[in-house]
Amino acid sequence: MTTLWATIIILGVLITIHECGHFIAARSVGVRVERFSIGIPPRFFTITSINNGWLLKIFFYKRTEGRLRWQPVFQKQIQKPGRKGSKTEYVIALLPLGGYVKMAGIIDESMDTNIQYEEDELMSKPLWAKLWVMSAGVIMNTILAFFIFASVGYYQGTAEIRNEPVVAELQDDMPAKAAGILPGDRIIGINGSTIETWDDLTEIIHGQPNKDMALRIERKNVQINLNITTTFVHFPRSGGIDTLGVIGIAPEVIFLDMTFNEALGVGWFRTMASFGMIVTSLRMLGSGSASVSDFGGPIMIAQLAGQTAEAGWIPFLTFMALISVNLAFINILPIPGLDGGHIFLHLIEGFIRRPLTLKTRITIQQIGMAFILMLMVTIIF
């Protein structure tokens, strides 16, 4: 259940923030927004901006002509004389797994071709306005990630790792815990080599994945010998993936107070580093040093959402920031159907100084959606 709710919260927040970016940008340049939905259909609650007030509706099943239909079961008009309505329908949908903004004058995944090139349609706006509207979602996701990273950094402070080879934490289902290592144990030797610092310890363990080791431990002034077999993790780096030995231990970490300006710097650094990790992963994928199976799909994201939620709100927020960066990066790719695809088409129109035909746009959109669907199937299966 934790996994389900954690996934819903992450997707709900990130997609709502993303779509808010498009909504705010569209309104700022005079583009008519027909619908702003939190969640995906069917609609459950709507409030529409109309002249002289608001129109409120609640949807549910209602028997009509002998059949149950999903339709309005409650409707009320809220009067505000003299108010000029925007005709925007604000929706809270039944399925809280996303959201969308329907703007006038854009061919999106709905394949709506009702474009009249009126003044309040996106297609009638100058190039800079189109680029601003289509990039605003990515900008908002990036700002959200920056804000989360900076806030977490300010709350936690600057992490300082003690270099003594003393175990502070143990991971479940890992070799160290299974072998009987306890928090507070000092590792003083590995395979006959003397260990004086945490760096000495990690250098030896990382270099021996899936290897048997003889550990010498000091526990309450008593020395103990333990045998352990390392496991491994894949760690991405520039040009490939390293396979590192691990046993599931962590050193003591001390957090020092951080200033507001330092927190802003941490937010910027972690946001840019997250983008850098994505670029590195794509390079490895392109070079063949990594495969699609090495990267997590929606199922893994849901699992990690649940795990980080159980670990605490700081790991959960940090994971949300990482997914926000991923969402921003994916959406800016020049693939039809994504924000980057719309931006690319607008740039082409700006270069050739005329709009693409509706038929061309629809064809490109269909190709893009098919590509995205195939990519999702490949990642999931």
Secondary structure in CASP SS format (residue, H / E / C, confidence):
PFRMAT SS
TARGET T0000
AUTHOR 0000-0000-0000
METHOD secondary structure of the structure
MODEL  1
M C 1.00
T H 1.00
T H 1.00
L H 1.00
W H 1.00
A H 1.00
T H 1.00
I H 1.00
I H 1.00
I H 1.00
L H 1.00
G H 1.00
V H 1.00
L H 1.00
I H 1.00
T H 1.00
I H 1.00
H H 1.00
E H 1.00
C H 1.00
G H 1.00
H H 1.00
F H 1.00
I H 1.00
A H 1.00
A H 1.00
R H 1.00
S H 1.00
V C 1.00
G C 1.00
V C 1.00
R C 1.00
V E 1.00
E E 1.00
R E 1.00
F E 1.00
S E 1.00
I E 1.00
G E 1.00
I E 1.00
P E 1.00
P E 1.00
R E 1.00
F E 1.00
F E 1.00
T E 1.00
I E 1.00
T E 1.00
S E 1.00
I E 1.00
N C 1.00
N C 1.00
G E 1.00
W E 1.00
L E 1.00
L E 1.00
K E 1.00
I E 1.00
F E 1.00
F E 1.00
Y E 1.00
K E 1.00
R E 1.00
T E 1.00
E C 1.00
G C 1.00
R E 1.00
L E 1.00
R E 1.00
W E 1.00
Q E 1.00
P E 1.00
V E 1.00
F E 1.00
Q E 1.00
K E 1.00
Q E 1.00
I E 1.00
Q E 1.00
K C 1.00
P C 1.00
G C 1.00
R C 1.00
K C 1.00
G C 1.00
S C 1.00
K C 1.00
T C 1.00
E E 1.00
Y E 1.00
V E 1.00
I E 1.00
A E 1.00
L E 1.00
L E 1.00
P E 1.00
L E 1.00
G E 1.00
G E 1.00
Y E 1.00
V E 1.00
K E 1.00
M E 1.00
A C 1.00
G C 1.00
I C 1.00
I C 1.00
D C 1.00
E C 1.00
S C 1.00
M C 1.00
D C 1.00
T C 1.00
N C 1.00
I C 1.00
Q C 1.00
Y C 1.00
E C 1.00
E C 1.00
D C 1.00
E C 1.00
L H 1.00
M H 1.00
S H 1.00
K C 1.00
P C 1.00
L H 1.00
W H 1.00
A H 1.00
K H 1.00
L H 1.00
W H 1.00
V H 1.00
M H 1.00
S H 1.00
A H 1.00
G H 1.00
V H 1.00
I H 1.00
M H 1.00
N H 1.00
T H 1.00
I H 1.00
L H 1.00
A H 1.00
F H 1.00
F H 1.00
I H 1.00
F H 1.00
A H 1.00
S H 1.00
V H 1.00
G H 1.00
Y H 1.00
Y H 1.00
Q H 1.00
G C 1.00
T E 1.00
A E 1.00
E E 1.00
I E 1.00
R C 1.00
N C 1.00
E C 1.00
P C 1.00
V E 1.00
V C 1.00
A C 1.00
E E 1.00
L E 1.00
Q C 1.00
D C 1.00
D C 1.00
M C 1.00
P H 1.00
A H 1.00
K H 1.00
A H 1.00
A H 1.00
G C 1.00
I C 1.00
L C 1.00
P C 1.00
G C 1.00
D C 1.00
R E 1.00
I E 1.00
I E 1.00
G E 1.00
I E 1.00
N C 1.00
G C 1.00
S E 1.00
T E 1.00
I C 1.00
E C 1.00
T C 1.00
W H 1.00
D H 1.00
D H 1.00
L H 1.00
T H 1.00
E H 1.00
I H 1.00
I H 1.00
H H 1.00
G C 1.00
Q C 1.00
P C 1.00
N C 1.00
K C 1.00
D E 1.00
M E 1.00
A E 1.00
L E 1.00
R E 1.00
I E 1.00
E E 1.00
R E 1.00
K C 1.00
N C 1.00
V E 1.00
Q E 1.00
I E 1.00
N E 1.00
L E 1.00
N E 1.00
I E 1.00
T E 1.00
T C 1.00
T E 1.00
F E 1.00
V E 1.00
H E 1.00
F E 1.00
P E 1.00
R E 1.00
S C 1.00
G C 1.00
G E 1.00
I E 1.00
D E 1.00
T E 1.00
L E 1.00
G E 1.00
V E 1.00
I C 1.00
G C 1.00
I E 1.00
A E 1.00
P C 1.00
E C 1.00
V E 1.00
I E 1.00
F E 1.00
L E 1.00
D C 1.00
M C 1.00
T C 1.00
F H 1.00
N H 1.00
E H 1.00
A H 1.00
L H 1.00
G H 1.00
V H 1.00
G H 1.00
W H 1.00
F H 1.00
R H 1.00
T H 1.00
M H 1.00
A H 1.00
S H 1.00
F H 1.00
G H 1.00
M H 1.00
I H 1.00
V H 1.00
T H 1.00
S H 1.00
L H 1.00
R H 1.00
M H 1.00
L H 1.00
G H 1.00
S H 1.00
G C 1.00
S C 1.00
A C 1.00
S C 1.00
V H 1.00
S H 1.00
D H 1.00
F C 1.00
G C 1.00
G C 1.00
P H 1.00
I H 1.00
M H 1.00
I H 1.00
A H 1.00
Q H 1.00
L H 1.00
A H 1.00
G H 1.00
Q H 1.00
T H 1.00
A H 1.00
E H 1.00
A H 1.00
G C 1.00
W H 1.00
I H 1.00
P H 1.00
F H 1.00
L H 1.00
T H 1.00
F H 1.00
M H 1.00
A H 1.00
L H 1.00
I H 1.00
S H 1.00
V H 1.00
N H 1.00
L H 1.00
A H 1.00
F H 1.00
I H 1.00
N H 1.00
I H 1.00
L C 1.00
P C 1.00
I C 1.00
P C 1.00
G C 1.00
L C 1.00
D H 1.00
G H 1.00
G H 1.00
H H 1.00
I H 1.00
F H 1.00
L H 1.00
H H 1.00
L H 1.00
I H 1.00
E H 1.00
G H 1.00
F H 1.00
I H 1.00
R C 1.00
R C 1.00
P C 1.00
L C 1.00
T C 1.00
L H 1.00
K H 1.00
T H 1.00
R H 1.00
I H 1.00
T H 1.00
I H 1.00
Q H 1.00
Q H 1.00
I H 1.00
G H 1.00
M H 1.00
A H 1.00
F H 1.00
I H 1.00
L H 1.00
M H 1.00
L H 1.00
M H 1.00
V H 1.00
T H 1.00
I H 1.00
I H 1.00
F C 1.00
END
